Amino acid sequence: MVQFTHFLLVAAAFSAIPSTLAGRTMKRVCNRKHTDINLVLNTTVHASPAKANTASSLTPNGIKAGLSAGDALAQLKDHIGWWYDWSPTPRKAGSPIGVPMLWGDGTADAQDAKRYAQFKKLASPPPYVLGFEEPDCEGNGSAGMSVDDGVYQWEKMIAPLKASGTKLGSPAMCKQADETWLAQFNKKVKTPWDFTAIHINKDNMAGVQKDLDHYWNTYKKPIWVTEFACVNDHNTFIPCTDQGKINTFINQIVDLLQKDSRVVAYAYSNGLGLGNVWPMWRNGQLSPSGQTYLNAIRKYH
């Protein structure tokens, strides 16, 4: 990971920066082994030597909080810095930056092929771009790509943007801390990514911390949590259904991601396959879960 130092003279400034339908038809159940332990929320700032990328340059509009899919953008736009919808062309009015994604290699299905063609026609280099969607799993909303194909498509389609100043986000893994795809990809790719994009599907802060620790310790680069959701993923994939538990999870994870200096952006997951209580948009308005997220992030911006 490109490491960065939090000097004492600017620590206050960094801490003040809010700190993690589209292609997803369902979340894929992958073999994951996680230890459920009780965790006292750790708000320790992680510091490391300075390099080219800084927290400020990798945090869109200086606001960590973001959104996946755009249904609730009008309600959240004053409190988020960025959003994406798994496509190369996220376009909606407002100041939050729409971040393009190259979802897959164009062979998964018709939607993937359409997105691939659209990505080729990007008119100008965007400030940020996201790599492939869960290439380490196949079907059910995951891109399902071999490592070699991923390397080829990365160098062909995404890497050239770096020369124009675009900050590159890594492919995001389905298997979270149990991933091996990204480790192999990292050894073979010639053009490094600038920030590591990750997915977190957990129902406790111990699990969240485990995922963050894995990606930071392995790749040493700033983290974008491009999807987080309340899910029991202990050898299964069961979305949380209790509103009280979901509210607690949202408040805890937002506080944790805001205070963890390794995380420079994060987004609430609005993919399908997450049950009926988690989705933030329901019947044309914010759901109770969506309102909880809005309340949690507006404490910081």
N, C-alpha and C positions, 0 to 999 in steps of 0.2 A: 504494500500500500504506500502511496505517496504520503509520507508522514509530515506533520506540521506541528510547530511549537506554539503553545499558548503562553506568550510572554506576560509577565506580571503587569506590564504597563497597558496591555490591551485586553486583559482577561475580562474586565468589566464590560468592555464593548462586545466581546464575543458572547458573553453570557446574556447580553441583552438581545442578541439576534435569536428570534424564535427558532430553536434547534430542530424521517424518517416518515350487456348487449355486445361490448367490446369483444375481444377474442375469447373471453372465458365463458364457456357454456357450463362447465362444472369444474370443481377442483378435483384433481386426480389424487386418489389415495395411493401414497407411496409408502414403502417400508421405512419407517422412521423410529428410532429408539431414543427416547428422551427420558431423563430421570426427573420425576416430579418432586421438587423440594421446596420448602418454604424459603422465601427470600425477603429480607429486609431491603427495601428499595435503596439501591446504591447510587448516589448522585456524585460520586467522585469524578473529577475532571481528569480525562486521560490526556497526557501531554507527550509530545514526541518532536524530534528535530524538524526544522522548517524545510520545506521543499517548494516546488513551483506552484502547486495548487494550495489554496488556502480555504478556510471555511467560508469566508465571505464570497470568494469567486465561484464556489460550488453550491451556494444557497440562492436559489432564484429569488430575485427581488429582496434578498436579505431576510426572507421568511421561510423557516423550515417546513411549516405545515402545508400540505397539498391535498390533492383529490384525484382519485382514479374514476374515470367516466365523468361526464359533465352535467348530469341531471340536476345536481344541487349547486352548480357553480354560482348562480345568481344569489343564492342565500349565503354562500361562504366567501364570495370574491373579495370582500374587504378584510378577510382574516387569513387568506392563504397566498403563497407566493407563486404557486405553479399547479398545473394539473396535466393529465394525459388521458387518452381514451384508447390506448393500444394501437392507434393508427399513425400513419406518417403525417396526417393533416388535422391535428386538433385545433378547431377554430371556433371560438366564441368570443363575444365582446367582453371587455374587462381587462384589468391590469395583470392578473395572474398569467404567467407564461405557459403557453401550451407546448408541451414537450413531445416531439415526434418519437415514434418507435418503429424499428424494423422488427416486426413480430416473428417472422420465420423466413424460410428460404423460398416461399412461394409455392410449395408443393403439398402442403397439409390439406388444403381445401380451397374452394373458390374464393372465400374471403381472404385467405392468406395470399393467394395469387394476386388479388386486386390490390392489397396493401403493398405487396412487393413492387408491383408496377407503379403505384403512386410514389413510393419511396424513391424510385429511380428518377422521378420527375421533380424532386424538391427544387424549388426555384432559387433558393439561397441557403447558405449554411445557417442552421439554427444555433442558438447559444448552447443548447444541450440536446443530446439524443440518447435514447435508450436502446440497448441491444435486445437480443431475442427473448421471447416469453417462454420460460421453462423448457428449454431444449432438451433437458435431461429426462423428460417424461413424454409419452406419446398419447395423443388423443385427449378428449375431454378438456379442450381449451389450452393444451400445451403444445408447443411447436414440434417437439420430437425430432431432433436433429443429431446426426453423428458429430463427434468432436471435430473431425476433419472437415466436414461440410460447414460447420460453424466457423472454423478458422478461415476457410475460403471465402464465405459470404461476408465475414467481418472485414477482411482485407480488401475485398472488392467493393463493398457497398458502404461501410461505415468508416473505416480508417481514413479514406481521403478527406473526410470532413475536418479531421484534426488539424490539417495544415491551414485551414481557414479560421481556426480558433474555436471550433465547436468542442465542448467538453463531452467526452464519450463515457456513457454508462455501460457497465458490463452486462452480459446476459444475466437474467435473474433465474435462480434455480428453484425447481419444484421441491427438491429433497432437503432444502434448508441446510442445517448444519451437517447433515449426512451426505452432502453432495460430493461427487468425485469428478463430474463433468467439467466444472469450471477449473478445477486444479489441473486437469489435462490440457484444457484450452489455454490456460495461462502459460504453460510450458511451450506451446507450439506457436502462439500468436506472435507476430512481429511488432504490431502496433499496440501498445498497452492502453488499457482504459484509464480514465481519470478518476472515476468513482465506482464503487462496487454497488450494484443494484441488487437488493435482496428482498425476499418474501418472508414474512413472519406469520405463521398460523399457530398460535398458542393460546392457552387459556390462563396463563400465570406468568408473572414477571421473571421467575427463574428460567423458564423456557425462552422468553424473549432475550434475557441476558446471555444465555447459552449461544443463541444464534448470532448475536452481535459480537460476542467474544470470538467465535469461530472465524467470521469473515474479517474481523480486524486483525486477529493474530496470524491468519493465513496469508492475507493479501496486503495488509498494511496500507490501505487506501481509504479515504473518506467514504462513508456509507450513505446511500439513499435507500430507505425502506420504502419501496414502491408499492407494496401491498402489506397491510397488516389486518388481521381479523382474529376474533375470539373463536378458537377452534380447539377441541380436544384431539390432538394428533398422535396420541400415544398408541402406536400400532393400529391407528384407525384414522378417520377424518369425520368428526362429529361437530358441526357448528353449535355454538352456545345458543340456548333458547331462553334462558332466564334473563329478563330485562335488568334486574338488579345486578346480576353477575356481569352482564355486558357493560353496564354503566360504570361499574367499578374498574373493569378491565380498560375501558377507553380512558378514563381519567388517569389511571396508573401509567399506561403506556405513553400517553402524551407527555406527562411529567417526566418520565424516564428519558424519552427521546429528546425532549427539549434540553435536558440537563446533561446529556451525554455528548461530549464534544466530538466524539468519533462520528456521530450522525449529523449530516448536514442537510438532510431533507427526509420527509416521510409523508406517506399518503394512506388514508383510510381505504380499504379495499371495498369496491362496489361491484365485484364480480358476482355472477350467479353461483349456485351451489353452496351458498352460505346460510341457508335456512330462511325463515320468514321474519325473524326478529332483528338480525344484524343489519340488513340493508338499510342505508340511510335515507333512501327516497322511496316513498310509498304513496300511491294514490295522488300523485301530483304535488306532494309536499314532504317536508322533512319528517321522518319517522322519529319516535322517541330516541332511538340510537343516534340518528343524525343530529338531533338537537343536542344530545350529550356531547358529541364530537365538537359541534360549533361552540358550545359553552366552554369546553376544555381548551380549545385553541385560542379563543379570544382573550383568555387571561394573558396570553403572550404577545398578541398583536391586535 
